[in-house]
Amino acid sequence: MSNRLSPDLPPSAGRFRQAIQAQEFLITAEVMPPKGGNPAHMLEMAALLKGRVHAINITDGSRAVLRMSSLAASVLLQQQGLEPICQMACRDRNAIGLQADLMGAEALGVRNILALTGDPIKAGDHPTARSVFDLESVRLLRLIDKLNRGLDFNDRPLPDGATSLLVGGAIDPQCKSWSGLQRRFERKLEAGAQFFQSQLISDFERLEKFMDQIAASSGKPVLAGIFLLKSAKNAQFINRNVPGVQISQDTIERLERAANPLDEGVQIAAEQVQLARQLCQGVHLMAVKREDLIPQILDRAGIAAVTEPTA
């Protein structure tokens, strides 16, 4: 299977783009922006990932909870020599605002974008705020494809130059509707997605089926979402609150029996990285508030350090 980018996608020195072009096993991790004006903790966590991941995802109002702008946080990471993937959700901006931020990202050198619809307002900490949803993720992907071709949302030329954004989409291989999953993946592929990051994977047989029957012919890399479970209680919370995810009872009991549940969670995540390595082209690591443990997960999984980008 070829994972090469479309020939018309402009080249970039970005390490993540180079790794896709070279068909490397891709490693990304997620870091949340601060809830306030001080980015010190975010930068401290992100710095621990230098040399271990190809890029770091910066969330955009995940779960509809207020945090610093993903674009601003991405620029701060970039200033520290870390390559960001700037998540961009449709919930809080109309088509004008999305285009403005995407052109701003281009000018600031933030060229990796994950296009998302966004979580519903009622799930977060500002339930009376107004949603926008002028677009959703597929239409946002199409919009970015237009900007990369030098056109705006209304197909008018951009007089000051096209963008050169590398854009990805989110997928959920554990979606209950197989036909819906296939249709959504194909629509995102057609709209211009160059890579895919999955939601938390708990069913690796389902991931294998997705790769074999849906994603294999796409030629685009799929990164499996690996989540650090900190305790049996954490796993049970996910089962109750994350649609489509079911942490197995065996895993919950394993965490319950462990003398050190957090260390056992690190070991489980490492084993899942090894499983994913046999099935797809990368992993996307999520270790909420314990990003410092991601290098340990990768070490236990036998994943070597990431080489620096070439000029």
C-alpha positions in Angstrom: 0.0 0.0 0.0 1.3 3.4 -0.9 1.0 6.2 1.7 2.4 8.9 -0.5 0.7 12.3 -0.4 -1.1 13.5 -3.5 1.3 14.9 -6.1 -0.3 18.3 -6.0 0.2 18.8 -2.2 3.1 21.3 -1.8 6.2 20.0 -0.1 7.3 21.1 3.4 10.2 20.5 5.7 7.8 19.5 8.4 8.9 16.2 10.1 5.4 14.9 10.2 4.9 15.4 6.4 8.3 13.9 5.7 7.4 10.8 7.8 4.2 10.3 5.9 6.0 10.6 2.6 8.6 8.1 3.8 5.9 5.7 5.0 7.4 5.6 8.5 5.4 4.3 11.5 3.9 7.6 12.7 3.8 8.7 16.4 1.7 11.6 17.5 0.5 12.6 21.0 -2.1 14.9 22.4 -1.5 17.9 24.7 -4.2 20.2 26.0 -3.7 24.0 25.9 -3.8 25.8 29.3 -7.0 27.1 30.9 -5.5 30.5 31.4 -2.8 32.7 30.0 0.3 30.8 31.3 1.5 28.1 29.0 4.3 26.8 31.2 2.8 23.4 32.1 1.8 22.7 28.5 5.2 23.5 27.3 6.8 21.4 30.0 4.7 18.4 29.1 5.3 18.9 25.4 9.1 19.3 25.8 9.2 15.7 27.3 7.9 14.4 23.9 10.7 16.0 21.8 12.4 13.3 19.8 9.7 10.7 20.7 6.9 11.8 18.4 6.6 13.2 14.9 4.0 15.9 16.0 1.9 17.0 18.9 -1.8 17.5 18.6 -3.1 20.7 20.3 -6.8 20.3 21.1 -9.4 22.9 20.1 -12.0 23.3 22.9 -12.1 19.5 23.4 -15.4 18.4 25.2 -16.5 22.0 24.7 -14.3 23.1 27.7 -12.7 26.5 27.5 -9.0 26.5 26.9 -6.4 28.7 25.1 -6.7 29.0 21.4 -5.3 25.9 19.6 -3.6 28.1 17.1 -1.8 30.3 19.7 -0.8 27.2 21.6 0.6 25.6 18.4 2.7 28.6 17.7 4.1 28.5 21.3 5.1 24.8 20.7 6.7 25.7 17.4 8.8 28.4 19.1 10.2 25.6 21.3 11.2 23.5 18.3 8.2 21.1 18.6 6.0 20.4 15.6 2.2 20.9 16.2 -0.9 19.5 14.7 -3.4 22.2 15.2 -6.9 20.9 15.8 -9.6 23.1 14.3 -13.3 22.6 15.2 -16.3 24.0 13.5 -18.4 24.6 16.6 -17.1 28.1 17.5 -16.4 29.7 14.2 -18.3 30.5 11.0 -16.8 30.0 7.5 -15.2 33.5 7.7 -13.5 32.8 11.0 -12.3 29.4 10.0 -10.7 30.7 6.8 -9.1 33.6 8.7 -7.5 31.2 11.2 -6.4 28.8 8.5 -4.7 31.6 6.6 -3.2 32.8 9.9 -1.9 29.3 10.5 -0.2 29.3 7.1 1.5 32.6 7.7 2.7 31.5 11.2 4.1 28.3 9.8 1.6 26.0 11.5 0.8 23.7 8.5 -0.6 20.5 10.1 -4.3 20.7 10.7 -6.8 18.2 12.1 -10.3 19.1 10.8 -13.1 18.4 13.4 -16.7 19.1 13.7 -16.4 19.7 17.5 -18.2 18.5 20.6 -21.6 19.8 21.5 -21.8 22.9 23.7 -24.0 21.1 26.3 -21.1 18.7 27.0 -18.8 21.4 28.3 -18.4 24.2 30.9 -20.3 26.9 29.0 -23.7 25.2 28.3 -25.4 28.5 27.5 -22.9 29.6 24.8 -24.1 29.6 21.2 -22.9 26.9 18.8 -22.0 27.9 15.2 -21.5 24.8 13.2 -21.5 26.8 9.9 -19.6 23.8 8.6 -18.8 20.2 9.8 -15.6 18.2 9.4 -16.1 17.1 5.8 -17.0 20.5 4.6 -14.1 21.9 6.5 -11.8 19.5 4.7 -13.2 20.7 1.4 -12.7 24.3 2.5 -9.0 23.6 3.3 -8.6 21.8 -0.1 -9.9 25.0 -1.7 -7.5 27.2 0.2 -4.6 24.9 -0.8 -5.7 25.5 -4.4 -5.8 29.3 -4.0 -9.6 29.6 -3.7 -11.8 30.8 -0.8 -15.1 29.3 0.4 -17.0 31.0 -2.5 -14.4 29.8 -5.1 -12.9 33.3 -5.5 -9.1 33.5 -6.0 -6.9 34.4 -3.0 -4.9 37.3 -4.3 -2.2 36.9 -1.7 -1.4 33.3 -2.2 -2.7 29.8 -1.6 -2.1 27.8 1.6 0.0 24.6 1.9 -1.8 22.9 4.8 -1.4 19.2 5.5 -4.9 18.2 6.7 -6.2 15.2 8.5 -9.5 13.8 9.6 -10.7 11.9 12.7 -12.3 8.4 12.5 -13.9 6.0 14.8 -13.4 2.4 13.7 -15.7 1.3 16.6 -18.7 3.1 15.1 -21.8 0.9 15.4 -22.8 1.5 11.8 -20.3 -0.1 9.5 -21.9 1.4 6.4 -21.9 4.8 8.1 -18.2 4.4 9.0 -17.3 3.5 5.5 -19.3 6.3 4.0 -17.8 8.9 6.4 -14.2 7.7 5.7 -14.7 7.8 2.0 -16.2 11.3 2.1 -13.3 12.6 4.2 -10.9 10.9 1.8 -12.6 12.5 -1.2 -12.6 15.9 0.6 -8.8 15.9 0.8 -7.8 14.2 4.1 -4.1 13.2 3.9 -4.0 11.3 7.2 -6.4 9.9 9.8 -6.3 9.8 13.6 -8.7 7.5 15.4 -10.7 7.8 18.6 -9.7 5.7 21.5 -9.3 2.1 20.4 -10.4 -0.7 22.8 -11.4 -3.3 20.2 -8.4 -4.2 18.1 -10.2 -6.9 16.1 -12.6 -4.1 14.9 -9.6 -2.0 14.0 -8.1 -4.8 12.0 -11.4 -5.2 10.1 -11.6 -1.5 9.5 -8.0 -1.5 8.1 -8.6 -4.6 5.9 -12.0 -3.7 4.5 -12.1 0.1 4.4 -8.8 1.9 4.8 -6.4 -0.5 3.1 -7.0 0.8 -0.4 -6.9 4.5 0.5 -3.1 4.9 0.5 -3.4 7.3 3.5 -1.9 6.6 7.0 -4.3 5.7 9.9 -3.1 6.3 13.4 -4.8 4.3 16.1 -5.8 6.2 19.3 -4.1 4.7 22.4 -5.4 6.0 25.7 -3.5 5.7 29.0 -5.9 4.1 31.6 -4.9 5.3 35.0 -7.0 3.0 37.1 -10.0 0.6 37.0 -12.2 3.6 38.0 -10.9 5.6 35.1 -11.7 2.7 32.7 -15.2 2.4 34.1 -15.7 6.1 33.7 -14.8 5.8 30.1 -17.2 3.0 29.5 -20.0 5.1 31.0 -19.2 8.4 29.3 -17.5 7.7 25.9 -19.9 6.5 23.2 -18.7 3.5 21.2 -15.9 2.6 23.6 -16.0 -0.5 25.8 -13.0 -1.3 27.9 -13.0 -5.0 28.5 -13.8 -6.5 31.9 -10.4 -8.3 31.7 -8.6 -5.0 31.4 -10.6 -3.5 34.3 -9.9 -6.5 36.5 -6.2 -6.3 35.5 -6.1 -2.7 36.7 -8.0 -3.6 39.9 -5.5 -6.4 40.8 -2.4 -4.3 40.1 -0.3 -3.1 43.0 0.4 0.1 41.0 -2.6 0.7 38.7 -1.0 3.6 36.9 2.1 1.5 36.0 -0.2 -1.3 34.8 -2.0 1.3 32.6 1.4 2.2 31.1 2.0 -1.4 30.4 -1.4 -1.9 28.8 -0.9 1.1 26.6 2.5 -0.2 25.5 1.0 -3.5 24.6 -1.7 -1.7 22.6 1.0 0.2 20.7 2.5 -3.1 19.8 -0.8 -4.4 18.6 -1.5 -1.3 16.5 1.9 -1.5 14.9 0.8 -4.8 13.3 -2.4 -3.3 11.9 -1.9 0.3 10.8 0.6 3.0 10.1 0.8 4.8 13.4 -0.5 5.6 16.9 -2.0 8.7 18.4 -1.3 8.7 22.2 -3.6 10.3 24.7 -2.4 10.5 28.3 -4.6 13.2 29.9 -2.6 15.1 32.6 0.1 12.5 32.4 1.8 13.3 29.1 5.1 12.8 30.9 4.5 9.0 30.8 4.2 8.8 27.0 8.0 8.3 26.5 7.8 5.4 29.0 4.9 3.9 27.0 6.9 4.1 23.8 10.0 2.6 25.5 8.1 -0.4 26.7 6.5 -0.8 23.3 10.0 -0.9 21.7 9.5 2.3 19.7 12.7 4.1 18.9 13.3 7.8 19.1 12.2 9.9 16.1 15.0 11.3 14.0 15.2 15.0 13.4 13.8 16.4 10.1 16.1 16.8 7.1 16.7 20.2 5.6 
